[in-house]
Amino acid sequence: MDGTDRAELRWIRSGVVAGLWACMAYPILILVHLPLALSAAVGASFGPALGIACVGLWRLIRLHQESFAAGVAAGMNALGGALFVAMVLVQMAVGVATPGGCPSCPLQGVWLGLDVAWDAYVGLGTVLFAFSMLRHPRFGRVFAVSGMAIGSALLLFNLYTFPTPPANAGLVDLGPVIGIWYFAVTVQMWRSLRWAEVAVSGERT
């Protein structure tokens, strides 16, 4: 196994670790009351973790077959992660500047717009990743069909109710569903590490 092979496997392994952290950071940020600095650190870490996880997933997918869709999906989700970090930090900064909340504050529109932007990028990225999994031996139809359905619904719901979040407009918040799908994908990545080692070795023989 040469240096290129090892680098490929490092990306995939790093993707697994980063994906697990991203899947934990999101619910921690929403459900756990943390000091402001720690909340900001967790929120800021989500974007880079999502980006690294998606690059690792792209590299795992392309071991079977080159996939333009998976490459674009990795870029879309990385941009989505950056928008998520911007949204969270804007929310925190406005919350500090206006103690007690400001439901009618015009600045609320900034993070609502960022919320839809990040959902749009991740929704499209999810659809493209799912499409690229359709014939992949480690993912297949279950991951593909469910991912395309969830990603499409996330995208459509957010655009339909814009700028109001879908949950506040009588629809379903698909954020947790997307999170569960990516957690399942990350676990499958971890279970596919041995397959990746064999695939990389096979490409070099």
Buried (B, 14 or more C-beta within 10 A) or exposed (E): EEEEBEEBBEBBBBBBBBBBBBBBBBEBBEEEEEEEEEBBEBBBBBBBBBBBBBBBBBBBBBBBEEBEBBBBBBBBBBBBBBBBBBBBBBBBBBBEEEEEEEEEEEBBEBBBBBBBBBBBBBBBBBBBBBBBBBEBEBBEEEBBEBBBBBBBBBBBBBEEBBEBBBEEEEBEEBBEBBBEBBBBBBBBBBEBBEBBBEBBEEEEE
